[in-house]
Amino acid sequence: MYKILAKINKILLPSFTKQRLDLAKAKKWQMAIIGYKYYVTTRALTNK
């Protein structure tokens, strides 16, 4: 399930690393997206 979510996130959600976003200056909604993507990615990698 998490692998599918990770693929959907990659397509739909913005990539802040490509935009060179500074985490210290990120807005709350950007930090929420980063946290969500991190959570899904780590779950997709650990659940094989």
N, CA, C and O atoms as CSV, one atom per row, in Angstrom:
chain,resi,resn,atom,element,x,y,z
A,1,MET,N,N,0.823,-1.193,0.000
A,1,MET,CA,C,0.000,0.000,0.000
A,1,MET,C,C,0.867,1.257,0.000
A,1,MET,O,O,0.575,2.213,-0.719
A,2,TYR,N,N,1.926,1.259,0.800
A,2,TYR,CA,C,2.768,2.451,0.886
A,2,TYR,C,C,3.573,2.679,-0.397
A,2,TYR,O,O,3.884,3.819,-0.742
A,3,LYS,N,N,3.905,1.605,-1.094
A,3,LYS,CA,C,4.634,1.762,-2.353
A,3,LYS,C,C,3.768,2.469,-3.388
A,3,LYS,O,O,4.256,3.294,-4.160
A,4,ILE,N,N,2.498,2.144,-3.397
A,4,ILE,CA,C,1.567,2.803,-4.322
A,4,ILE,C,C,1.413,4.270,-3.943
A,4,ILE,O,O,1.416,5.144,-4.810
A,5,LEU,N,N,1.279,4.541,-2.643
A,5,LEU,CA,C,1.179,5.927,-2.174
A,5,LEU,C,C,2.428,6.726,-2.524
A,5,LEU,O,O,2.334,7.895,-2.899
A,6,ALA,N,N,3.592,6.105,-2.404
A,6,ALA,CA,C,4.844,6.791,-2.725
A,6,ALA,C,C,4.897,7.164,-4.204
A,6,ALA,O,O,5.364,8.249,-4.550
A,7,LYS,N,N,4.429,6.288,-5.068
A,7,LYS,CA,C,4.411,6.588,-6.505
A,7,LYS,C,C,3.430,7.710,-6.820
A,7,LYS,O,O,3.716,8.578,-7.645
A,8,ILE,N,N,2.279,7.689,-6.164
A,8,ILE,CA,C,1.284,8.752,-6.376
A,8,ILE,C,C,1.832,10.084,-5.868
A,8,ILE,O,O,1.645,11.116,-6.512
A,9,ASN,N,N,2.504,10.068,-4.722
A,9,ASN,CA,C,3.091,11.290,-4.172
A,9,ASN,C,C,4.128,11.875,-5.108
A,9,ASN,O,O,4.201,13.092,-5.281
A,10,LYS,N,N,4.923,11.019,-5.706
A,10,LYS,CA,C,5.964,11.489,-6.617
A,10,LYS,C,C,5.362,12.206,-7.821
A,10,LYS,O,O,5.931,13.169,-8.334
A,11,ILE,N,N,4.223,11.730,-8.255
A,11,ILE,CA,C,3.564,12.341,-9.408
A,11,ILE,C,C,2.820,13.621,-9.035
A,11,ILE,O,O,2.916,14.623,-9.743
A,12,LEU,N,N,2.083,13.592,-7.933
A,12,LEU,CA,C,1.176,14.687,-7.599
A,12,LEU,C,C,1.787,15.801,-6.758
A,12,LEU,O,O,1.506,16.977,-6.990
A,13,LEU,N,N,2.615,15.444,-5.789
A,13,LEU,CA,C,3.124,16.453,-4.860
A,13,LEU,C,C,4.408,17.090,-5.387
A,13,LEU,O,O,5.190,16.442,-6.083
A,14,PRO,N,N,4.618,18.363,-5.051
A,14,PRO,CA,C,5.811,19.052,-5.554
A,14,PRO,C,C,7.097,18.522,-4.926
A,14,PRO,O,O,7.099,18.035,-3.796
A,15,SER,N,N,8.185,18.625,-5.678
A,15,SER,CA,C,9.497,18.232,-5.178
A,15,SER,C,C,10.210,19.490,-4.710
A,15,SER,O,O,10.578,20.344,-5.517
A,16,PHE,N,N,10.401,19.597,-3.414
A,16,PHE,CA,C,11.033,20.794,-2.866
A,16,PHE,C,C,12.544,20.769,-3.016
A,16,PHE,O,O,13.186,21.817,-2.941
A,17,THR,N,N,13.127,19.592,-3.227
A,17,THR,CA,C,14.575,19.538,-3.439
A,17,THR,C,C,14.938,20.105,-4.804
A,17,THR,O,O,15.990,20.726,-4.959
A,18,LYS,N,N,14.084,19.899,-5.784
A,18,LYS,CA,C,14.339,20.476,-7.105
A,18,LYS,C,C,14.171,21.989,-7.079
A,18,LYS,O,O,14.786,22.701,-7.872
A,19,GLN,N,N,13.339,22.478,-6.169
A,19,GLN,CA,C,13.114,23.917,-6.042
A,19,GLN,C,C,14.133,24.575,-5.126
A,19,GLN,O,O,14.100,25.790,-4.929
A,20,ARG,N,N,15.043,23.776,-4.560
A,20,ARG,CA,C,16.082,24.272,-3.642
A,20,ARG,C,C,15.470,25.012,-2.454
A,20,ARG,O,O,15.903,26.108,-2.100
A,21,LEU,N,N,14.460,24.397,-1.846
A,21,LEU,CA,C,13.789,24.976,-0.684
A,21,LEU,C,C,14.669,24.855,0.550
A,21,LEU,O,O,15.174,23.775,0.857
A,22,ASP,N,N,14.848,25.950,1.247
A,22,ASP,CA,C,15.589,25.946,2.514
A,22,ASP,C,C,14.616,25.545,3.617
A,22,ASP,O,O,13.599,26.206,3.826
A,23,LEU,N,N,14.931,24.459,4.321
A,23,LEU,CA,C,14.012,23.961,5.349
A,23,LEU,C,C,13.804,24.946,6.483
A,23,LEU,O,O,12.748,24.942,7.116
A,24,ALA,N,N,14.772,25.775,6.749
A,24,ALA,CA,C,14.631,26.768,7.811
A,24,ALA,C,C,13.614,27.848,7.435
A,24,ALA,O,O,13.021,28.480,8.310
A,25,LYS,N,N,13.418,28.052,6.151
A,25,LYS,CA,C,12.489,29.089,5.687
A,25,LYS,C,C,11.193,28.513,5.130
A,25,LYS,O,O,10.378,29.254,4.581
A,26,ALA,N,N,10.992,27.219,5.260
A,26,ALA,CA,C,9.798,26.570,4.720
A,26,ALA,C,C,8.560,26.960,5.525
A,26,ALA,O,O,8.619,27.144,6.741
A,27,LYS,N,N,7.456,27.079,4.824
A,27,LYS,CA,C,6.187,27.391,5.471
A,27,LYS,C,C,5.622,26.126,6.098
A,27,LYS,O,O,6.103,25.024,5.834
A,28,LYS,N,N,4.608,26.288,6.923
A,28,LYS,CA,C,4.049,25.138,7.642
A,28,LYS,C,C,3.441,24.114,6.696
A,28,LYS,O,O,3.585,22.913,6.924
A,29,TRP,N,N,2.770,24.552,5.648
A,29,TRP,CA,C,2.176,23.602,4.721
A,29,TRP,C,C,3.256,22.851,3.949
A,29,TRP,O,O,3.073,21.683,3.608
A,30,GLN,N,N,4.381,23.513,3.671
A,30,GLN,CA,C,5.490,22.830,3.004
A,30,GLN,C,C,6.119,21.795,3.926
A,30,GLN,O,O,6.466,20.699,3.487
A,31,MET,N,N,6.265,22.139,5.198
A,31,MET,CA,C,6.812,21.187,6.165
A,31,MET,C,C,5.864,20.001,6.353
A,31,MET,O,O,6.318,18.875,6.560
A,32,ALA,N,N,4.565,20.243,6.281
A,32,ALA,CA,C,3.597,19.153,6.395
A,32,ALA,C,C,3.727,18.188,5.215
A,32,ALA,O,O,3.672,16.973,5.400
A,33,ILE,N,N,3.898,18.718,4.017
A,33,ILE,CA,C,4.075,17.868,2.838
A,33,ILE,C,C,5.373,17.089,2.930
A,33,ILE,O,O,5.409,15.904,2.598
A,34,ILE,N,N,6.435,17.735,3.375
A,34,ILE,CA,C,7.730,17.064,3.527
A,34,ILE,C,C,7.619,15.933,4.548
A,34,ILE,O,O,8.121,14.833,4.316
A,35,GLY,N,N,6.970,16.198,5.662
A,35,GLY,CA,C,6.792,15.175,6.686
A,35,GLY,C,C,5.956,14.003,6.201
A,35,GLY,O,O,6.270,12.848,6.489
A,36,TYR,N,N,4.900,14.297,5.470
A,36,TYR,CA,C,4.039,13.251,4.927
A,36,TYR,C,C,4.800,12.390,3.921
A,36,TYR,O,O,4.711,11.163,3.960
A,37,LYS,N,N,5.548,13.029,3.021
A,37,LYS,CA,C,6.320,12.282,2.028
A,37,LYS,C,C,7.401,11.435,2.696
A,37,LYS,O,O,7.662,10.311,2.266
A,38,TYR,N,N,8.028,11.964,3.739
A,38,TYR,CA,C,9.034,11.210,4.481
A,38,TYR,C,C,8.408,9.985,5.138
A,38,TYR,O,O,8.966,8.889,5.076
A,39,TYR,N,N,7.256,10.169,5.764
A,39,TYR,CA,C,6.557,9.066,6.438
A,39,TYR,C,C,6.213,7.962,5.444
A,39,TYR,O,O,6.492,6.791,5.702
A,40,VAL,N,N,5.617,8.318,4.321
A,40,VAL,CA,C,5.205,7.332,3.337
A,40,VAL,C,C,6.423,6.630,2.731
A,40,VAL,O,O,6.407,5.415,2.534
A,41,THR,N,N,7.473,7.393,2.436
A,41,THR,CA,C,8.666,6.802,1.833
A,41,THR,C,C,9.350,5.819,2.779
A,41,THR,O,O,9.764,4.741,2.354
A,42,THR,N,N,9.472,6.175,4.039
A,42,THR,CA,C,10.117,5.256,4.977
A,42,THR,C,C,9.279,3.996,5.168
A,42,THR,O,O,9.838,2.907,5.295
A,43,ARG,N,N,7.967,4.116,5.191
A,43,ARG,CA,C,7.104,2.941,5.312
A,43,ARG,C,C,7.188,2.079,4.066
A,43,ARG,O,O,7.165,0.852,4.168
A,44,ALA,N,N,7.284,2.684,2.905
A,44,ALA,CA,C,7.372,1.918,1.653
A,44,ALA,C,C,8.690,1.157,1.585
A,44,ALA,O,O,8.740,0.064,1.021
A,45,LEU,N,N,9.757,1.716,2.151
A,45,LEU,CA,C,11.054,1.045,2.111
A,45,LEU,C,C,11.155,-0.068,3.148
A,45,LEU,O,O,11.827,-1.070,2.906
A,46,THR,N,N,10.502,0.086,4.296
A,46,THR,CA,C,10.617,-0.912,5.354
A,46,THR,C,C,9.626,-2.053,5.192
A,46,THR,O,O,9.896,-3.163,5.650
A,47,ASN,N,N,8.491,-1.813,4.558
A,47,ASN,CA,C,7.483,-2.871,4.347
A,47,ASN,C,C,7.700,-3.501,2.982
A,47,ASN,O,O,7.275,-2.963,1.959
A,48,LYS,N,N,8.358,-4.635,2.979
A,48,LYS,CA,C,8.629,-5.293,1.692
A,48,LYS,C,C,7.660,-6.400,1.420
A,48,LYS,O,O,7.746,-7.055,0.381
